[in-house]
Each structure stands twice: as C-alpha cells, then as structure tokens.
C-alpha cells in the first residue's frame, strides 16, 4: 500500500513539473496528446489541489487527441500504480 501511495505522489509531482495546464492559454492538438497521456495524473491532482486535468480553452483537434490518448493511458497508468507486469517469455 505504501508503494502505491509513493508512486501516486511521484507521478503527481511529475505531472506538475511537465504537464501543468494554464487556464488562460489556448491549447492545440499536440498539447492534447501530452495532456491525454497525463490524464490520470492530472485528474488525481485536481481532486486534491486547485488545478485542471483538461484545458478550458482548446481546439477541436485538442479534444480529439486528448480523449484518444486519455483512453490509451489507462492500462499503462493503472498497471504502474498497482504493479501489473505482463508475462515475460
């Protein structure tokens, strides 16, 4: 359990350092990829701190790429949090 909490805190720190979302800036498709990859981390941060997990001002391409990469990031993120390791051959 301690490992999970430390992992979550480290990922939240990494999300804050490399993927902090500015509410006054407009974001485009390439930011949608980046923010989507950090969706879970930013969502956890938004539960405890006053920060965004998705940009408020964005283009349509941002929205499309954001959701594609947010959905793709779920298995990887939860696998890291809970220690999932695929079978190795």
Buried (B, 14 or more C-beta within 10 A) or exposed (E): EEEEEEBBEEBBEEBBEEBEBEEEEEBEBEBBBBBBBBBBBBBBBBEEEEBBBBBEEBBEBBBEBBBEBBEEBEEEBEEBBEEEEEEEE
